[in-house]
Amino acid sequence: MVYCAFGYLGTMLAMRSNRDEFSLIIPYVRFARETTQHEPLVIDTNIIIDGRIADLCATGFLSRSLIVPRFVLGELQQLADSNDGIKRERGRRGLDILNQLQRSREINLTIHDSGLDDGDLPTDARLVRVAQVLQARLLTNDQALGQVARLQQVPVLNLNDLSRALRPVVVPGDELELNLVKEGRDPHQAVGYLPDGTMIVVNQGRPHIGRVATVVVSSALQTGGGRLIFAELKENARVRTALQAQATLD
């Protein structure tokens, strides 16, 4: 009976090699599948310098198991030693963020030596190769890298896609408290920005520049540079609504 039981188990293991589909045809016995929250994430140079990764992992929406390939660490070191001031600052920022991640008790950070003979390949190709070998997902904010990885069947998470998905939905009629920061294109306009960077043009708002005003969204326009929203000052919107209602009655 022992031989038969272990033989049956070995057969099932061989037939169900994919652990996400692994189960035994025995009543009430099933192996729990590994959730995506625990799958490791391979991160690139840009996502490290971006700096949002620590806060994002702390929320629990992403895996806290992060893998940094050795060549990515080398890129950060080269940037930190660069003669260009901007590159040097970016490299030092990336190294500081890595040190913060390594000290965090909530994040498991691993520096990975691939051991693969792919030193002649571009960095993007090496990142995809590491993700394939480790059966991990790739976390990036590089659109081109994400497209290349998906073509090779590597799961990709793009922070820019996440940011766009989390943008607040603003529709005509919504009231907003908006800080008017500069002049608009037309003489009477003022401009303010939502927390996600969306620009709002406020008609008749120029006298209120430098102050926080209550505005009412009137319309939205999708442009090549992003979403452009038009609004009216709340007191002006009330007057316009009243005039339109009076005109309708007349």
TORKOL-482319 format. One line per 10 residues: their letters; for each residue x, y, z of C-alpha. Coordinates in steps of 0.1 Angstrom, whole numbers, plus 5000, padded with zeros to 4 digits. Example, Ala and Ser with C-alpha at 12.3 -4.5 7.8 and 13.67 -1.06 7.14 Angstrom:
<pts>
AS = 5123 4955 5078 | 5137 4989 5071
</pts>
This chain:
<pts>
MVYCAFGYLG = 5000 5000 5000 | 5029 5024 5008 | 5045 5017 4974 | 5013 5022 4956 | 5005 5054 4974 | 5040 5069 4967 | 5039 5057 4931 | 5005 5074 4926 | 5018 5106 4942 | 5049 5106 4919
TMLAMRSNRD = 5027 5101 4888 | 5005 5130 4898 | 5035 5152 4904 | 5049 5144 4870 | 5016 5150 4853 | 5008 5182 4871 | 5042 5199 4869 | 5025 5234 4869 | 5022 5242 4906 | 4993 5266 4899
EFSLIIPYVR = 4973 5236 4885 | 4986 5210 4909 | 4959 5190 4926 | 4953 5154 4936 | 4922 5134 4926 | 4915 5125 4962 | 4884 5137 4980 | 4890 5168 5002 | 4927 5170 4993 | 4940 5200 4973
FARETTQHEP = 4972 5219 4974 | 4968 5257 4977 | 4981 5276 4947 | 5008 5303 4953 | 4993 5337 4950 | 5007 5365 4929 | 5013 5386 4960 | 5042 5363 4969 | 5058 5360 4934 | 5092 5378 4932
LVIDTNIIID = 5095 5411 4913 | 5126 5419 4892 | 5131 5457 4893 | 5151 5478 4869 | 5172 5510 4873 | 5144 5534 4865 | 5120 5519 4890 | 5146 5521 4918 | 5154 5558 4910 | 5116 5565 4908
GRIADLCATG = 5114 5560 4945 | 5077 5549 4948 | 5085 5512 4951 | 5090 5513 4989 | 5057 5529 4997 | 5039 5507 4971 | 5052 5475 4986 | 5044 5486 5021 | 5007 5489 5011 | 5006 5451 5004
FLSRSLIVPR = 4993 5455 4968 | 5026 5441 4954 | 5050 5413 4964 | 5075 5423 4990 | 5101 5400 4975 | 5123 5422 4952 | 5152 5411 4931 | 5178 5435 4918 | 5201 5419 4892 | 5238 5426 4898
FVLGELQQLA = 5242 5445 4865 | 5214 5469 4876 | 5234 5477 4907 | 5264 5482 4885 | 5244 5507 4864 | 5235 5527 4895 | 5272 5528 4906 | 5282 5541 4872 | 5256 5568 4874 | 5267 5577 4909
DSNDGIKRER = 5303 5581 4897 | 5294 5600 4865 | 5308 5634 4857 | 5274 5646 4847 | 5257 5662 4877 | 5222 5651 4868 | 5233 5615 4863 | 5253 5615 4894 | 5224 5627 4915 | 5201 5600 4900
GRRGLDILNQ = 5226 5573 4907 | 5231 5584 4943 | 5194 5586 4948 | 5189 5551 4935 | 5216 5537 4958 | 5201 5555 4988 | 5167 5540 4980 | 5182 5505 4977 | 5198 5509 5011 | 5164 5520 5025
LQRSREINLT = 5148 5489 5010 | 5174 5466 5024 | 5170 5480 5059 | 5132 5476 5057 | 5118 5447 5077 | 5087 5446 5054 | 5107 5440 5022 | 5129 5411 5012 | 5155 5426 4988 | 5179 5402 4970
IHDSGLDDGD = 5209 5411 4948 | 5209 5384 4921 | 5240 5372 4902 | 5225 5356 4871 | 5256 5336 4862 | 5244 5337 4825 | 5268 5344 4796 | 5248 5374 4784 | 5271 5403 4791 | 5270 5414 4755
LPTDARLVRV = 5232 5418 4755 | 5215 5452 4761 | 5203 5458 4797 | 5166 5454 4787 | 5172 5420 4771 | 5192 5409 4802 | 5163 5420 4825 | 5138 5400 4805 | 5162 5370 4806 | 5166 5371 4844
AQVLQARLLT = 5128 5374 4848 | 5123 5343 4826 | 5150 5322 4844 | 5135 5331 4878 | 5099 5328 4867 | 5093 5363 4881 | 5074 5393 4871 | 5091 5425 4858 | 5084 5458 4875 | 5092 5489 4855
NDQALGQVAR = 5080 5522 4843 | 5097 5519 4808 | 5070 5514 4782 | 5093 5499 4756 | 5108 5474 4780 | 5073 5464 4791 | 5063 5457 4754 | 5095 5437 4747 | 5089 5416 4779 | 5053 5409 4771
LQQVPVLNLN = 5062 5397 4736 | 5084 5371 4753 | 5056 5360 4777 | 5071 5377 4807 | 5045 5392 4831 | 5050 5430 4834 | 5038 5455 4859 | 5041 5492 4848 | 5039 5519 4875 | 5028 5544 4849
DLSRALRPVV = 4999 5523 4839 | 4989 5520 4876 | 4992 5558 4880 | 4969 5564 4850 | 4944 5539 4864 | 4943 5556 4897 | 4937 5591 4883 | 4906 5607 4898 | 4877 5608 4874 | 4865 5644 4870
VPGDELELNL = 4832 5650 4852 | 4813 5682 4844 | 4795 5695 4875 | 4821 5684 4900 | 4833 5710 4925 | 4870 5712 4933 | 4892 5732 4957 | 4920 5743 4933 | 4951 5763 4938 | 4955 5787 4909
VKEGRDPHQA = 4992 5790 4901 | 4996 5808 4868 | 4980 5826 4839 | 4962 5808 4811 | 4965 5812 4774 | 4936 5837 4772 | 4937 5870 4792 | 4910 5860 4816 | 4921 5824 4823 | 4940 5809 4853
VGYLPDGTMI = 4956 5775 4856 | 4957 5750 4884 | 4967 5713 4887 | 4952 5682 4903 | 4975 5661 4925 | 4982 5637 4895 | 4994 5666 4873 | 4962 5671 4853 | 4958 5707 4842 | 4926 5726 4848
VVNQGRPHIG = 4919 5759 4830 | 4896 5782 4849 | 4877 5809 4830 | 4876 5843 4846 | 4901 5830 4872 | 4931 5854 4866 | 4922 5877 4895 | 4925 5847 4918 | 4960 5836 4909 | 4980 5827 4940
RVATVVVSSA = 4949 5817 4959 | 4927 5785 4964 | 4894 5789 4947 | 4863 5767 4945 | 4857 5758 4909 | 4830 5738 4890 | 4841 5716 4861 | 4824 5725 4829 | 4841 5703 4802 | 4870 5680 4795
LQTGGGRLIF = 4892 5675 4764 | 4916 5647 4756 | 4947 5660 4739 | 4980 5645 4727 | 4997 5658 4759 | 4970 5644 4782 | 4936 5654 4796 | 4927 5691 4797 | 4898 5702 4819 | 4880 5735 4818
AELKENARVR = 4862 5749 4848 | 4844 5780 4860 | 4846 5798 4894 | 4818 5786 4916 | 4801 5820 4919 | 4803 5825 4881 | 4789 5790 4875 | 4759 5798 4897 | 4751 5830 4878 | 4754 5812 4845
TALQAQATLD = 4731 5784 4857 | 4706 5809 4869 | 4706 5828 4836 | 4702 5795 4816 | 4673 5785 4838 | 4657 5820 4833 | 4662 5817 4796 | 4645 5783 4795 | 4615 5796 4814 | 4612 5826 4790
</pts>
